[in-house]
Amino acid sequence: MPVAADQSILAAVAFSSGAIVAYAVAKWRENTLGSIRDARLRTEVDFTRREATVEAAELHSKAEAEKREAAGLKAAAEDEARTANEMRADNERQREFLQRELQRLGKISPEEARQLLLEKMRAEYGEEAQHLRRGLLDQVEHDIDDEARRKLLSAMQRLTTTTTQDATAISVSLPNEDMKGRLIGREGRNIRTFEQSTGATLLIDETPGLAIVSCFDPVRREIARIALERIVKDGRISPGLIEDSVRSAGEEVVKHARRLGREAVRDLGLPPMDATVEELLGRLHFRLSANQNTLAHSIEVAQLCAMLAAEIGIDPIPAKRAGLLHDLGKAIEAEAGSSHALAGAALLRRLGEDLRVVNAVAGHHREVEAESLYAPLVMIADAASGSRPGARSSTLESYAQRVRRLEEVALAFEGVREAYAFQSGRELRVIVDPGKVDDFGATELARRIRLKVEETLSYQGTVKIVLIREQRFTEEAR
């Protein structure tokens, strides 16, 4: 038993010693590794610090080099400036010396010498300068005309509308010839009542099956047509029935005008407008301008204005509104001393319309000054809509009169030999006598003819004036 106890004690001592040794070894290893890591970190920090020191030294040396280079450039610039000042002073001394010598030799003052030099240069290069100036101005005008023509044609070619031609008289079919007598009535009571109620003239002649309603006011003419058709369809004709029919026809025309105005605004993609404005727009449907439907013309002008505004880079919505509303005053009852442009603008101003639109409506006939680009746009679109082929009808007599008046205006100027109007009066070609009118006088004469045409004639669109001065020299060698 004692031996076994001793062995247990020895084993316990051996195990404890082994554990202590293992712990000591682990602790030593841990301390050794920590020392190695600390040494490595210190080495890395020292290396980084040396790199930073080297880099700072390089940057400092580079900055010093750039500073020395800048100082060298500054010194070189100062030397060049000093040399330039010396050369300028030397040139000034030389110029003064030459001036004194010129005065001594020519016995003239500096001002006289300057005038002589200017006169010589003017004589040598004056004509070339005039040709250059005229060429540059012509080129600029040509470029502007080309650009304007391109934009206008681009907008017009995108627009497709129909041409309508109405008349101031319309006919209504009658079922039989007895209806004519019933329309006239005893002692003409029925026809007098009809004409007094509608303000239109009822023409009943020997034409079979037709009665003609004539009136210069298209709205009244439309009311009279509807009322007459209802009276004929009803068959019972009396003054009271005529008055009731005319009253109901008037209400129907008002409703139809409002519907037409709303449809025009909606089709153009514009927000709803005031009911008064929409009704007046619808009334334009019954009105004509040189046999062109005024509402269709207004819609066409609105579309042209929007496309032109988009071409030149401005907001197309005010342009479209101005184009649609530019003839609104034609549907307003006459006001004392006010044109349709000013009357329409006054109404739009009272209704709170955009001031740019109001100015464009008021100024589309140049009655007020244009305050924005929208007024010239409406002028251009209005002229393009009215002058395009088939838009408006004109008689041969009026065409000949317009052409003749254009030619007479040009022939009234001294030096004009011949004058011819082309393209329905859109172009005027003037041939002058080269012996009486020189090149500079031709330019001035063309300007005077243009001003005279603008002052004395009334026309749609523009008139292009081409002045021709031709001089030929012929010799025959034998």
Secondary structure, 3 states (H helix, E strand, C coil): CHHHHHHHHHHHHHHHHHHHHHHHHHHHHHHHHHHHHHHHHHHHHHHHHHHHHHHHHHHHHHHHHHHHHHHHHHHHHHHHHHHHHHHHHHHHHHHHHHHHHHHHHHCCCHHHHHHHHHHHHHHHHHHHHHHHHHHHHHHHHHHHHHHHHHHHHHHHHCCCCCCCCCCCEEEEECCCCHHHHHHHCHHHHHHHHHHHHHCCEEECCCCCCEEEEECCCHHHHHHHHHHHHHHHHHCCCCHHHHHHHHHHHHHHHHHHHHHHHHHHHHHCCCCCCCHHHHHHHHHHHHCEECCEEHHHHHHHHHHHHHHHHHHHCCCHHHHHHHHHHCCHHHHCCCCCCCCHHHHHHHHHHHCCCCHHHHHHHHCCCCCCCCCCCHHHHHHHHHHHHHHCCCCCCCCHHHHHHHHHHHHHHHHCCCCEEEEEEEHHHCEEEEEECCCCCCHHHHHHHHHHHHHHHHHHCCCCCCCEEEEECCCCCCCCCC
